[in-house]
Amino acid sequence: MTPPADEPTGIHCRLDELLAERDMTLTRLSELVGVSLVNLSVLKNDRAKAIRYSTLSAICRALDCEVGQLLVIVDD
């Protein structure tokens, strides 16, 4: 069963933290991975409901991180 669109997923995207640690802007990440600023912003602000494996892989390669460093489970 899919949760309603406004219900939290319990997953937090640490994109802001990883970008800050690497002194990288969202604009630069967008250029590196070929994903629009709008879509990266949705992901960064925990509003994404899905992400393609290819996008996830490209982001992790660009940030030199593992998936578990980018996406973490959070308690309600």
C-alpha positions, -999 to 999 in steps of 0.1 A, spaced: 0 0 0 14 34 -10 13 61 18 -6 94 10 15 120 -7 17 142 24 27 114 47 64 112 58 84 84 42 107 78 72 137 84 49 159 115 51 181 126 23 214 140 36 222 159 4 226 193 21 251 178 46 271 160 20 273 190 -3 285 212 26 312 186 35 324 187 0 321 224 -5 299 218 -35 268 236 -47 235 220 -58 241 237 -92 274 220 -96 260 186 -86 232 192 -111 258 197 -138 278 167 -128 249 142 -127 226 156 -154 196 161 -131 177 193 -129 180 217 -100 143 213 -94 145 175 -91 176 177 -68 159 203 -47 129 180 -42 152 152 -31 172 176 -9 141 188 9 128 152 16 98 157 -8 108 129 -32 86 98 -33 109 79 -56 144 80 -71 159 61 -101 188 38 -94 207 55 -121 202 89 -105 211 75 -71 242 60 -85 252 92 -103 248 113 -72 268 89 -50 296 88 -76 297 126 -78 297 130 -40 320 100 -35 297 84 -10 276 53 -4 238 51 -6 236 47 31 254 80 36 230 98 14 197 82 25 190 74 61 161 60 80 146 84 106 123 78 135 90 95 136 
